[in-house]
């Protein structure tokens, strides 16, 4: 469980990293810059794990190319981030970038669930004819009727 301070710093880093990608370093990313889905900060606020989502769908090779581009420019990204958060944070955390594949996983699970064939319920499995009738509870002990 993250502390409130960790959550606040993570939120600040997420907003400022998005601004860095879009405004400060647009020349680094041809086309669309990667989106930041999640930032998690270590308890000592020294390391920030940044999860990126790449908006190019279908071609996984471009995802890794975009991540490689971010990793190659990590020093420049951290310096631009430091300019933005220097009044709020004493030390800018080290940035560790990861590719967030939750969107592709969700699409895969949607496809798998769409292929399932679930047969309709048979009349024996359907609801009882009398909705007011309550099912009898099984006896757990032999002498339960005596209570």
Residue, then its C-alpha position, 0 to 999 in steps of 0.5 A: x500500500x502506497x503512502x499518501x506522499x508516494x501517491x502525491x509524488x506519483x501523480x505529480x510525476x505522471x502529469x509532468x512527464x506527460x507535459x515533458x513528452x508533449x511540450x518539452x521534447x516533441x522532437x524526440x518522438x516522431x508521431x504520437x508520444x507514448x502515454x503514461x498509464x501509471x507511475x509508482x514511486x518507491x517508499x524512499x521516493x528515489x525510484x519511479x517506475x513509469x508504465x508507458x502505453x504506445x498508441x500504435x495498435x497491432x504492430x508490436x515491433x513499433x511498441x518496442x521501438x518506442x520504448x527503446x527511443x524512450x530508454x535512449x533519451x532517459x537522461x534528457x527526459x529526467x533533466x526536462x522533468x527536473x526543470x518542472x518539479x524542482x520547486x516541489x521535489x528536492x531529489x528527482x527520482x530515477x526513472x525506470x520505464x516499462x511497457x504497459x501491455x494491459x490494453x493488448x491483454x484486455x483485447x486478447x481476453x475480449x477475443x477469447x471470451x467472444x469465442x466461447x460457446x455457452x449453451x442455453x440453460x435447460x428447463x431443469x436448470x432454470x429457476x423454479x416455477x414457484x418463486x416464493x418457494x424457498x429451497x430446503x437447507x440440508x441438515x448438517x447434524x442428525x439432531x438438528x430437528x430437536x433444536 
